[in-house]
Amino acid sequence: MDEHLKKIITVTEEPMLEAERGKLPQHYAISFDRVNFGNQDKLAARELNLEIPENSILALVGGTGSGNATIASLIACCRGVDTGRIKIGGVDIRHIKQDKFYSLITNVFQDVDLVDDTIYNNIKIGKPDASEEEIIAAADKAQVLDFAWELPKGMYALIGNGGNKLSDSQKQRISIARALLKDTPIVLLDEATASPDLEDELYVQQVIQELVKLKTVVVIAHKLATIQQADQILVLKDGEMAELGTHSALLAKQGIYRSMWDIQQKSRGWKV
């Protein structure tokens, strides 16, 4: 598992800070106000000011240790920042009750968390009280039905420990179906599109587009070609904002993003 994701999952499993008030946001824009987080030797986020408008997509770009996973984890689990504030809809996330907070956000990671049960029950985890019609609809949107109906028991087929009877693409589609069923206004996405099979990769891209419709989305981007339509792309270096803009604006800037883009474009033509 990617080290950044390990950190996110570890933080997610820690208890949230006690809510000081039971406030609820009335919209789903996300803002960072002079946020610092980390240790004295190396801050993972440094004096970060950032506005993510409601129903927009922010892509986080950067190498190992750049701070992109830290930003996602701070949003995801309401872990206390060292200084500064993170707000959703103008409300400090530390003031939102835990159950309400988790009803606002869905995390979709590369390392898919599936249980040794049926496809149907793995999707149902997203909304335990969902009707069969809702679960089937989510499976259909995530293109789970495309492969489920080919199995002897269809949606009620057992998938094995961690989904070991399925391909990576199939597991990812189940995870996204679960997220679609939960239907939260905010989605945190570790871009999980890498696959040796181009057809599988295209499938996952299509279902992710379904997932993020009319959501506030923060995506940790690995393949720059998949985020060209993002509303904002934030390039991080050592926990600080190095560049911020659209794909075309950052290419024109001839900076870090342009260098990363050129390297990835060249590597697409390499043959082994």
Secondary structure, DSSP 8 states (H G I E B T S, - for coil): --HHHHHHHHHHTS-----SS----SS--EEEEEEEEE-SS-EEEEEEEEEE-TT-EEEEE--TTSSHHHHHHHHHH----SEEEEEETTEEGGGS-HHHHHTTEEEE-SS----SSBHHHHHHTT-TT--HHHHHHHHHHTT-HHHHTTSTTGGG-B--GGGTTS-HHHHHHHHHHHHHHH--SEEEEE-----SSHHHHHHHHHHHHHHTTTSEEEEE-S-GGGGTT-SEEEEEETTEEEEEE-HHHHHHHTSHHHHHHHHHHHHTT---
